């Protein structure tokens, strides 16, 4: 948001103070200033001059040599302009002026000195296109800067919008000046909401249908307007705040928006088909030609203004073009309304249209300004070229006219929250200066909130603490160390476990942690179908992609993988988060489950089966090693089909008959629907189950003194069918209870012509360790023979 310092100074005499002290107070007690800029400062050296003479350039057919005079100095200018003559008053850019990124120099053109350049409207920033030099009206003062001539000598404050999003009263020059006056202890010198203009006695034939779709809605008929350019004052103030001047009627609406912060709108009365207005909801398949020349198909249920049955405006957002004020308009209808901020926000989201009016409405305005703003508009219309207008009596309603917000608190509460001993007199003085009505009884304080702060802004005692704190300055509150007893912190096993697992995945496996929203779309719930019956829709309407609480971490991880798949060969990410499940139909809260989800995008092509299988086995072994690291030994992998995994790559890990993890290759139909171009491995750990098992088993000491004897190693390769699971043989070996067997795993899987079509060669590696003697060749052969016999007994073919 942009604020004119000159405009602010019209309401509060900040020029009496140093500019630096004003800026400091704004930054420390009101809001953050993004920038301070001098408006069109580059035009300071562009002055008005009168052309005294013209003659042809001796060496250039299209150039003229002119003599121009300011108040007390004469200049020689070589120009190609053809629209100037003797006696014209024109703008002259003196040497050193920057225009369109170029510096005007004192130079020679074809051997003739030239001391500057005459300027067009385009070069001064008045229009996008122009032809010829700008010629000022006869009698224009000579030797003055065009900044002064166009009332551009001003300083602009650029306010960080985020810092005042909770303060709708600050989104205007008067509102900001009112706040400055209270903070700087200066008087307000002008009150535009107290205009003395009078309304007419008749209703102008207008009527407004009363309903609950707006806090307040008024219309007013105005006759005998004459459309013409606005005064220089209004034009310059609009331009300095980034709004283009249109005409002397529309400009008044924009001027009031910047001055008082309440949007208004003017309709051309003669093109409307009815004198009846209403606030209504859009119907299916309705559309409306808007002021920006777009005709969006309106979503059903957004707020409209209707003239009779015809929609003429998006309520609080933008007016319709067919009823807009143009050069032939003679009679107008003024609208002054306060809409519910929830409805305006919904319109912004559904139409993707955000205007200066909508930005203010969505903050939550109060309806007390509706009628005073209409009086101010009448005053401005008269001052801006329409002194002969006739006005009617406003028609409409105000549902919140008698609204009052009262807050009760006490001095002890304020002192404890502030951390500073402040007196009752100081509290009363600060709040009254800010516009609050304060009454006290002992240490008890009762406060009536001013109308311009009562809508969503100041509603609870803590808000009063903020008002006092920012006014006295947070820097004035002494920093004191908090007194706390030194106690042994309560142990949190879940946090300990989370830290261990995150450390393992990040440092050992090279994964990166990600964070996703706790919301997802209805289509995302298709991924883990077993949870579809437990999804919980968010009560406050959200975009479709964020309309449900998530029941799975997978969709968020897959979307992260999709975004990054073209940036990295391998994407390895994990997320620690909650899922939400509505288990009962009653009003009880949803059940939360904590998961550790992981996702890895393979660098191989989708038809490169062997490398993908090796990646899968490697990740499976990493999860097994994690369980070993947590002392949860002998966890068992089992093939468990799941709809979101590939049928031949879907595993579930159990310990003590409790599911603790799952792992699989994402099914191709889901990979395609999310736009993945490569195979993805993913899985999750059930944190609640693991932490309970870890507390009962993992935290027990499983230390075994290292053996004094060297370990042994055996490999055995078996021929299997391509779709046959590899863990079947591992189960057979475990049943043998070999005392020297420390661990076993699948070392490699090979497919090719040498093993036959539809078959694979699986090599298992066995790690052997003896704690009382060295292995002998006889024992190695005995163990090898027993493994071969077990394989043959299980129906496996030795390769």
C-alpha positions, 0 to 999 in steps of 0.5 A: 500500500502507498501513502502520500506524506502530503495527504497525511499531513492534511489530516495530522501535522507531521511536518512539525516533527522530523521525518526520521522520528515519524518513520521510527514511530511508524516502524516501532509502533504501527507497521513496517515500512518497505520503502520511502520514495520521492515521487517522480524525483527525476522530473525535478530538473524538467522546467517550464519554458516559453519558446521565443524563436524558431529557425531551421537547422543549417545542416539538418532538414528535419531539425529546428534551432529554438530559443526558449526562456524561463523566468531569468534564463535563456536556453538554445534547444535543437529539436525535431518536434513539428508541433511547437511555435513561438509563444508556446510554453513547453517542458524542458529537460535540463542536462542531467535529467534521467528520462526512460533510463537515459541521461539528457546531456548538454550536447551538439546536434549537427554542429549546433549546441543544444542545452536540453530536450523538450518533453512529450506527455509519454516522456513525462509519464502522463500517457503511454503514447503521445505525438509531439511536445506537450504544450501547456495552457497559456499563462502557465508559470515559467521556470517551475519544475513540472513536479510542482506544476502537477503537484508531484512534489511528495514523499511516498511511504510504501507499507508492507501489506502483511504487517497491517492485514489485521488492521483494516482501519489503517488501509486509508490515509485518514485511518493511518493519519488517525493512528499517527496522531494518537501515537505521536500525540498530535491533533487531528486537523481534518475529519472527512467523515464529518462532512456537512453535506445534506441529503435530499428529501425524496428517495429518488425512486430507489428501493433496496431489498433487505436481507442478511447477505450484507452487514449494510447496503445503501444506494443514493440517486444523484442527478445532473452530473457532468463528466470531465477530467478531475482537478489536478489535486485529485488526479495527482493524489490518485496517481501517487498511490498507483491509480489511474485517473478516469473521470471526475465521477469515477475518480471520486470513488477511488479517492474515497477508497484511498482517503477513508478505506471504504469502497464505493461504486457509481452506476449509470442510472439511465442504462439500468433497467430497474430502480430496485437493488439487492444483494444476492447469490449467483445462480448456475451458469450466470455471467457478467461483463466486468470493468476489466472487459472480462466475462467470467462464468460465475461460480454458483453461490458467490455474492452479486449486486442485482438491479432488478433480476440483472447482475450488475456487480461482483459484490465488493470486488468489481462492477459491471461494465454495462452500467459503468459511468462514461463520458455521456453519463448524466445521472448516477446511483451511488452504492455504499455497502459493507459486505461480510469478509468471508463472502468477499474472500470466497469470491476472490478465491473462486474468481481469482479476481483481486482488486483494491476494493476486495483487499479492503473488504476481505479484512473486515470493515465496519458499517458505521462509515456507510452513510458518512462516506456518501456525504463525503462523496457528495462534497467531493463531487461538487468540488470536482466539477459538479457543483450543480448536482441534486441528491436523494435520500439514501435507501438501504439497511444497516444490520450492525448499526448498534454493534458495540464491543466491550472488554473488561479486564484489570490492571494486574492482567495487563501488567503480567502480560506486558512484563512492566509495571504500568499505572492505571492512569497510563493505561487510560491515557493510552487507550483513550488516545487510541479512541477507546472509551475507558472506565475504571473501578479500582483495578478493574477496567472496562473498555468500549472499542471504537467502531473502526477497530471493533470488527474482528480486530480488538475483541479480547483483553489480550488485544488491549495488551498489544495496543498498550505494548506497541504504544509505549514501545516494546523496547521500553519493556525491560528484558528479565531472565525467566526464573525456572527450577532446574529439573530433569526433563521428562523423558519423551520416548517418541521424540527419542525414537524419531530423532534416531530414525531421522538421523539414520535416514539422513546420515546413513541413507542420504535421504532429505526431510520434507514437510507437506500440508496436513490436507489433501484432495478427495482423489488423493484418498484413493491411494490407500483405499483402506482408509477411504471410509475414515477421511474427514472433510474440513468444515471451512471450505477450502480449495479442492486440493486441500479440502480433506485431512490427509489419511496418508503421507504418500500423496505429499511425498509423491508430489514432491518427487514429481516436482523434483524428478527432472532436477535430480537423478535420484530423489530420496526424501522422507517426512515425519507427520500425522494422519487423521482418521474419523473412526466414529460418526459422532462428534468425537475428534478424529484419531491421529496416527504418527508415521514416518514415510519415505520415498525414493525415485530410481534413476533407471528407466521403467523397463530396467527391471534388474537395477530397480529390483536391486534398489528395492532389495537394498532399501529393504535391507536398510530398513532391516538394518534400522531395526537391528540398530533399534535392537528390534531383532528378528523382525519378519518381512512378509509378502502382503499385497496392497493396491498402491504397490506393485503386486510382486513388490509389496512387503510388510514388516512385523515384530511380535505380530505387530505391523511396524513397516511396509515397503513397495514399488508404487503401482504404475497406475498411481505413478501415471496419475501423479505424473511420475516418469520413473519407478518409485520405491516408498514405504512407511514406519508406524511410529506408535507401534515401533515406540512401544516395541522399542520401549519393551524390547529395543532398550534392553541390552543385547550386547554380545562380546565380539568373537576372538575368531574370524568370521566365515561367509557362504554363498549359494545361488538358486534358480527360481521362477521370475515371480517367486518370492526370495524370502521363502528360502530364507525362512527355510534356513531360519528353521534350521537353527544353525548356531553359527548363522549371524545374518543372511540376505539376498546378494544379487538377482540375475536374469538373462538367457543363460538362466532361461526365460521366466526365471532368475538366479538368486544368490544368498549370502550367509554370514557365519561366526563362531565364538568358541573355535575357528571354523574348519573346512569340514564345518564349512562343507557340512554347513554348505551341504546342509544348505544345499539339501534344504534348498533341494528339499524345498523344491529349489534348483541349485545353479 
